[in-house]
Amino acid sequence: MTSSAQERRARILETVRALGSVRVVDLAESLGFPAVTVRRDVAALAQEGRLLRTHGSVALPDEEAGRGADGAERVLGMLVPTVGGYFDEVVAGASAAAAAAGARLILGIAPYEASDDRSQVERLLESDVDGLLLVPNWRPGEGIVESDWLAELPVPAVLVERRAAPASPAAGLDAVCSDHRHGVLLALHHLARLGHRSVLLAARDDTRTAHEVRAGYAEAVKLLGLTELPVVDVPRAGGGAAAVAEQIAAAARAGARAVLVHNDQDAIQLPPLLRTFGLGVPEDMALISYDDTFAALSAPPLTAVAPPKRAVGAGALELLVRRIAAGPELPVHHTELQPSLKVRSSCGGGNGGGA
């Protein structure tokens, strides 16, 4: 192989690392090489196992995508506020994507009540991570004040299930999120099709997801022409389910016959509590849960909005690997993935045994 060919093929690999999967014709145009020459080089690199060819496109083998320029395994850190619920699936998606890319994922936990995101990130950085997936413990409205330090991170970072405030230093970070407002719209549209003209919302107010659910409710009732009802505040700490059930029962006496509850943990407690007020689910009160972590295990099984948690984790990890390879040449990505609605029996309606 001539020196010229070596340099050309090195540039091909470098470009594919930066761009991810790319068409051969686009690769040739980007490099300024004749397409026939690039196809020949790509064929040689594929024969050596350094590139994958699929339907006119090329990409790195999974194991190389997760390695640095020196061939060493990439180590990626992930900060989450909790495990044992919603973020388990997000972490699982990121972990699977890391394994597919030949990278290693290490986990840090900064509990909601501790507010020590920065110290946990510093511990991850002490492990010589090449990049970070971050779920900061941002309360609604606090993104600008509490994100200054994110602009000083020494490694690339991708926000997960978080969107930075537009004027904050973190606004320049990549982000992969669920579109929770669309998820609420799915739930209310389903209930509207079942004939409900007003839907109650019972929700927390202490997380970014809760903030998006509340905002999505206000938008959806206007879009669908439903009657907007006062939101039932779900207490941050446990033990408030009975009070929530009492407020839902009061709304039922005023005519409400459907409720969306954020999140599964709170929704699952409601059917037996509502029975003490003479309300059955779904015959007297249609109920949809938001999260779909445990909703299928309820009695009755709950119709639920299911954010694409695993896909969010996987997409964030894959974007982080691309960011590490490409650096600032890759435009900032703010990606939203749409939730789906899992229809079960808690809404009535007779659709396949469920709502």
Disulfide bonds with the S-S distance in Angstrom:
none
